[in-house]
Amino acid sequence: MDVDEQAKKIKEWAKRYAEKRGIELNPDEERVDEVAKGLAVRQEKFGKRYCPCRIITGDAEEDRKIICPCVYHEEEVREHGMCHCKLFSAKRSIEGASGETET
Amino acid sequence: MRYVAILAALCLLSVGISGCISQSGYEFKTGTMHPTVINDLLKKGTVVLFLTQNNCPTCEQVKPKIADLQSQFNGTNVTFAHFNLDDNSTSKSLFGAYAVKSTPTTVIVRKDGAIATFIGDFDTSTVKSAIQDAQKWK
């Protein structure tokens, strides 16, 4: 399966997942396509759907946490309105979904 | 006397509240061991590191903001350096040095080595303020 086809399948999966979890896909479809492609590239390269905005450490235990949907996405959607990769968003609100600041 | 005390308490409260509101949203932290390549750049002044990787949509989204900031600080003592994790071994060691776990990560390095870190997308004016603060450090 080529990357574009894989990305399409990932997008469909993400939509179903979001519906099931009471969240939404980012209404910015272009953005969703980019993230889906990033996930597909990683699926192709590493065999796992690692989040395209997170660092793969090589430690299987750690890296399991960043397989989409990552362990962080629910908290990020709740606190920032979107997950870090901006694939998933809170329902009916994408405003205020800026990035996190580490202080 | 009682009114004076109440007034003083209200003043202190308002100062406290305004202090909270005016908080910058970033903090410079010391104690980072910088790689040689960054120590060399620090000799010129403030360093802004933009750390990205391939296939990272947020990195692409933030790139124009970095370009905008870079043009605003053009001709100053601020050096902008972009490292892509997938490019070379220098980038890999940098990501390790700054404990980068996600991208993009923007690190402002003050001349004394203290750093302020912004993860993901950011508000350009906040990062600009952080750079200006860093510039003041002699």
Contacts between the chains, C-beta under 8 A, distances in Angstrom:
chain1	res1	chain2	res2	distance
A	31	B	57	6.2
A	31	B	61	8.0
A	34	B	57	3.9
A	34	B	60	7.3
A	35	B	57	5.3
A	37	B	55	7.1
A	38	B	55	4.1
A	38	B	56	6.6
A	38	B	57	6.0
A	41	B	54	7.9
A	41	B	55	4.8
A	42	B	55	7.0
A	51	B	102	7.8
A	52	B	55	4.9
A	52	B	56	5.4
A	52	B	57	6.6
A	53	B	56	5.0
A	53	B	57	7.1
A	53	B	58	5.0
A	53	B	59	7.3
A	53	B	102	5.3
A	53	B	103	5.5
A	53	B	104	7.8
A	53	B	120	7.4
A	54	B	101	6.5
A	54	B	102	4.6
A	54	B	103	7.5
A	55	B	53	7.2
A	55	B	85	7.0
A	55	B	95	6.5
A	55	B	100	6.1
A	55	B	101	5.5
A	55	B	102	6.4
A	55	B	103	7.0
A	84	B	58	7.2
A	84	B	102	5.8
A	84	B	119	7.9
A	84	B	120	5.7
A	85	B	57	6.7
A	85	B	58	6.6
A	86	B	57	7.0
A	86	B	58	6.4
A	86	B	121	8.0
A	98	B	120	7.9
A	98	B	121	5.6
A	98	B	122	7.0
A	98	B	123	6.1
A	99	B	58	7.3
A	99	B	118	7.1
A	99	B	119	6.2
A	99	B	120	2.8
A	99	B	121	3.6
A	99	B	122	5.4
A	100	B	119	5.0
A	100	B	120	5.4
A	101	B	25	5.7
A	101	B	26	6.3
A	101	B	117	7.9
A	101	B	118	5.6
A	101	B	119	6.8
A	101	B	122	7.0
A	101	B	126	7.6
A	102	B	117	4.6
A	102	B	118	7.3
A	102	B	119	5.3
A	103	B	25	7.3
A	103	B	26	5.9
A	103	B	27	4.4
A	103	B	116	7.8
